[in-house]
Amino acid sequence: MTNLLLKETRQRHDFTVFCRIMMNQPKKIAVIGGGIVGSTTAFYLSQTDTDVTLYDEETGQATSAAAGIICPWLSQRRNQKWYRLAAGGAAFYPTLMKDIGEGLQYSVIYRQVGTLVFKKTPKLLDKLEKIVQKRRIDAPMIGELAVLSPEDIQEKMPLLETRNPALFASGGAKVDGAQLTQTLKEKAQQNGVVFHKKKVSLHVESMDESPYIINDGTRQERFDAVVLAVGAWLPKLLEPLGYAVDIRPQKGQLVELQLDAETDVWPVVMPDGEMDIIPFAGGKIIVGATHENDKGYDLEPTKEQLQLMLQEANKLVPELEKATITRTRVGTRAYTSDFAPFFGEVPHAPRLYAASGLGASGLTSGPLIARMLTQLIKGEQTDLPLENYPINDYIQKSNSSS
């Protein structure tokens, strides 16, 4: 009898908690920003019982200037919280592809082709290999790991010319960020998301049932909850509301080339430096990206920077000198003062969520952050502890506005 009463009490408690969560669920949500975090958030929210509106001016997205490499295991950054987020993001990609109906074997969006990493000396390469071997225990997605000779390298990428060995990880992948975000938006709209290609501002009247007001220049609309996924532009949205935001912009440029070669299964190449070479299907090669900290929000291509980057790429792949430049991309990354990302509910602003500071790893960690924002909105436990990426350390209400 006692066990039966305990069971009934537990069931009533669980039902009460469930009802409380459902009552607090926002019914009308806006997502501002359509890069990798915003488009993924809109997609996953579109699968919930909510009305979702996505606003995106489509200017200066970091996603558009991302090099498209998913291989965080080869990074030597010492921040373990960052690594767990990036490694979790890489492991999440197959799930994301399945969710959007994309096959893994022949996808033009995402494909595991392996990554080649070069270091200045064999000693540094050996050190990296030992680090990554340890990481394989918890990250089997790294796949085959081996130090390849110049001859072995040429078998995987015939046009690459080098006298140095490289570390190869077969689990490394390439992703077309622009195509991924476009697909996510299309899928979200098929699920009922309303999309507006407009620049907006955010206002707060009072914390009533619809506390947030979004103005797109022609009309205002109220929302129960808002997700700010605008990267480096987060201060411009939050500072008018009395917040200090620890975010700085970084300019990134890359070049798309067209080469007369079969490049479908070529691996991603990460030389020792900032420039990477990412081959895609049909002879498309992406070279990038720059890391310019003194250009602010400038989105104009810089001929000198692009030429320097191409010169470095040509040393490894001389055939690129014959390639046709089809386009250049420029975007703005977001960095915090300590280079750590953050996400969660904005301090003193219930149901106002934000994510930023992803830097150059946005394509890797962005989708997982988006899923965790969706979990947070739904009242579910997030995949990783929120306290490891504390939004309060980077967004603070100023004394004059408190």
QUILINKA-V308853 format. One record per backbone hydrogen bond with DSSP energy under -1.0 kcal/mol. CO is the residue of the C=O (numbers start at 0). NH is the residue of the N-H. E is the energy in kcal/mol with one decimal. If there is no record, write none. Layout:
co=CO nh=NH e=E
co=CO nh=NH e=E
This chain:
co=0 nh=4 e=-2.3
co=1 nh=5 e=-2.5
co=2 nh=6 e=-2.3
co=3 nh=7 e=-2.4
co=4 nh=8 e=-2.6
co=5 nh=9 e=-2.5
co=6 nh=10 e=-2.3
co=7 nh=11 e=-2.5
co=8 nh=12 e=-2.3
co=9 nh=13 e=-2.7
co=10 nh=14 e=-2.5
co=11 nh=15 e=-2.3
co=12 nh=16 e=-2.6
co=13 nh=17 e=-2.5
co=14 nh=18 e=-2.6
co=15 nh=19 e=-2.4
co=16 nh=20 e=-2.4
co=17 nh=21 e=-2.5
co=18 nh=22 e=-2.5
co=19 nh=23 e=-1.6
co=26 nh=50 e=-3.0
co=27 nh=223 e=-1.8
co=27 nh=224 e=-1.6
co=28 nh=52 e=-2.2
co=29 nh=226 e=-2.9
co=30 nh=54 e=-2.9
co=31 nh=228 e=-3.0
co=34 nh=38 e=-2.8
co=35 nh=39 e=-1.3
co=36 nh=40 e=-2.4
co=37 nh=41 e=-2.6
co=38 nh=42 e=-1.9
co=39 nh=43 e=-2.5
co=40 nh=44 e=-2.7
co=41 nh=45 e=-1.6
co=43 nh=46 e=-1.0
co=44 nh=47 e=-2.0
co=47 nh=49 e=-1.9
co=50 nh=28 e=-3.0
co=51 nh=193 e=-2.3
co=52 nh=30 e=-2.9
co=53 nh=195 e=-2.9
co=54 nh=32 e=-3.6
co=59 nh=331 e=-2.2
co=61 nh=64 e=-1.2
co=62 nh=65 e=-1.2
co=67 nh=174 e=-2.2
co=69 nh=172 e=-1.9
co=70 nh=73 e=-1.2
co=71 nh=74 e=-1.8
co=78 nh=82 e=-2.2
co=79 nh=83 e=-2.6
co=80 nh=84 e=-1.7
co=81 nh=85 e=-2.8
co=82 nh=86 e=-3.4
co=83 nh=87 e=-2.1
co=84 nh=88 e=-2.2
co=85 nh=89 e=-2.2
co=86 nh=90 e=-2.2
co=87 nh=91 e=-1.2
co=91 nh=95 e=-2.2
co=92 nh=96 e=-2.7
co=93 nh=97 e=-2.1
co=94 nh=98 e=-2.5
co=95 nh=99 e=-1.6
co=96 nh=101 e=-3.4
co=97 nh=100 e=-1.3
co=108 nh=175 e=-2.5
co=110 nh=173 e=-2.3
co=113 nh=267 e=-2.4
co=114 nh=168 e=-2.0
co=115 nh=269 e=-3.4
co=116 nh=166 e=-2.6
co=120 nh=124 e=-1.8
co=121 nh=125 e=-2.5
co=122 nh=126 e=-2.1
co=123 nh=127 e=-2.1
co=124 nh=128 e=-2.3
co=125 nh=129 e=-1.9
co=126 nh=130 e=-1.7
co=127 nh=131 e=-2.5
co=128 nh=132 e=-2.4
co=129 nh=133 e=-1.5
co=130 nh=134 e=-1.5
co=131 nh=135 e=-1.4
co=133 nh=136 e=-1.1
co=134 nh=138 e=-1.5
co=138 nh=141 e=-2.1
co=139 nh=142 e=-1.8
co=141 nh=170 e=-2.7
co=143 nh=169 e=-2.5
co=145 nh=167 e=-3.3
co=147 nh=165 e=-1.7
co=148 nh=152 e=-2.5
co=149 nh=153 e=-1.9
co=150 nh=154 e=-1.2
co=151 nh=155 e=-1.1
co=152 nh=156 e=-2.4
co=156 nh=159 e=-2.0
co=165 nh=147 e=-3.3
co=166 nh=116 e=-2.5
co=167 nh=145 e=-1.9
co=168 nh=114 e=-2.0
co=168 nh=171 e=-1.5
co=171 nh=112 e=-1.0
co=171 nh=113 e=-3.0
co=172 nh=69 e=-2.8
co=173 nh=110 e=-2.1
co=174 nh=176 e=-1.1
co=175 nh=179 e=-2.5
co=176 nh=180 e=-2.6
co=177 nh=181 e=-1.8
co=178 nh=182 e=-2.2
co=179 nh=183 e=-2.6
co=180 nh=184 e=-2.3
co=181 nh=185 e=-2.3
co=182 nh=186 e=-2.7
co=183 nh=187 e=-2.5
co=184 nh=188 e=-2.6
co=185 nh=189 e=-2.0
co=186 nh=190 e=-1.2
co=187 nh=192 e=-2.4
co=188 nh=191 e=-1.6
co=193 nh=53 e=-3.3
co=195 nh=55 e=-2.2
co=195 nh=197 e=-1.7
co=200 nh=214 e=-2.3
co=202 nh=212 e=-2.9
co=205 nh=207 e=-2.1
co=210 nh=204 e=-1.2
co=211 nh=222 e=-2.4
co=212 nh=202 e=-2.7
co=213 nh=220 e=-1.8
co=214 nh=200 e=-2.1
co=218 nh=215 e=-2.1
co=220 nh=213 e=-2.8
co=222 nh=211 e=-1.7
co=224 nh=29 e=-2.1
co=225 nh=352 e=-3.0
co=226 nh=31 e=-3.0
co=227 nh=354 e=-1.6
co=229 nh=232 e=-2.1
co=230 nh=233 e=-1.6
co=233 nh=237 e=-2.2
co=234 nh=238 e=-2.7
co=237 nh=240 e=-1.3
co=237 nh=242 e=-1.3
co=238 nh=241 e=-1.9
co=241 nh=397 e=-2.7
co=243 nh=395 e=-2.4
co=244 nh=246 e=-1.6
co=247 nh=334 e=-2.4
co=249 nh=332 e=-3.2
co=250 nh=291 e=-2.7
co=251 nh=330 e=-2.5
co=252 nh=289 e=-1.9
co=253 nh=328 e=-2.3
co=254 nh=286 e=-2.7
co=255 nh=325 e=-2.2
co=255 nh=326 e=-1.2
co=256 nh=284 e=-2.6
co=257 nh=323 e=-2.1
co=258 nh=260 e=-1.7
co=262 nh=265 e=-1.1
co=267 nh=115 e=-3.2
co=268 nh=276 e=-2.5
co=269 nh=117 e=-2.3
co=270 nh=272 e=-1.2
co=275 nh=287 e=-2.0
co=276 nh=268 e=-2.8
co=277 nh=285 e=-2.6
co=282 nh=258 e=-2.8
co=283 nh=279 e=-3.8
co=284 nh=256 e=-3.3
co=285 nh=277 e=-3.0
co=286 nh=254 e=-2.7
co=287 nh=275 e=-2.2
co=291 nh=250 e=-2.7
co=294 nh=297 e=-1.9
co=301 nh=305 e=-2.3
co=302 nh=306 e=-2.4
co=303 nh=307 e=-2.1
co=304 nh=308 e=-1.9
co=305 nh=309 e=-2.3
co=306 nh=310 e=-2.3
co=307 nh=311 e=-1.6
co=308 nh=312 e=-1.9
co=309 nh=313 e=-2.6
co=310 nh=314 e=-1.1
co=312 nh=316 e=-2.6
co=315 nh=160 e=-3.5
co=316 nh=319 e=-2.3
co=317 nh=320 e=-1.9
co=318 nh=321 e=-1.5
co=323 nh=257 e=-2.5
co=326 nh=255 e=-3.0
co=328 nh=253 e=-2.2
co=330 nh=251 e=-2.6
co=332 nh=249 e=-1.9
co=333 nh=358 e=-2.1
co=334 nh=247 e=-2.7
co=335 nh=338 e=-1.3
co=341 nh=355 e=-2.1
co=343 nh=353 e=-2.5
co=345 nh=348 e=-1.7
co=348 nh=351 e=-1.8
co=350 nh=225 e=-2.2
co=351 nh=345 e=-3.4
co=352 nh=227 e=-3.3
co=353 nh=343 e=-1.9
co=355 nh=341 e=-2.3
co=357 nh=360 e=-1.6
co=360 nh=364 e=-2.5
co=361 nh=365 e=-2.5
co=364 nh=368 e=-2.3
co=365 nh=369 e=-2.4
co=366 nh=370 e=-2.1
co=367 nh=371 e=-2.2
co=368 nh=372 e=-2.4
co=369 nh=373 e=-2.1
co=370 nh=374 e=-2.4
co=371 nh=375 e=-2.5
co=372 nh=376 e=-2.4
co=373 nh=377 e=-2.0
co=374 nh=379 e=-3.0
co=375 nh=378 e=-1.0
co=384 nh=387 e=-1.5
co=385 nh=388 e=-2.1
co=388 nh=342 e=-1.5
co=389 nh=392 e=-1.1
co=390 nh=393 e=-1.6
co=390 nh=394 e=-2.0
co=393 nh=245 e=-2.9
co=395 nh=243 e=-3.2
co=397 nh=400 e=-1.3
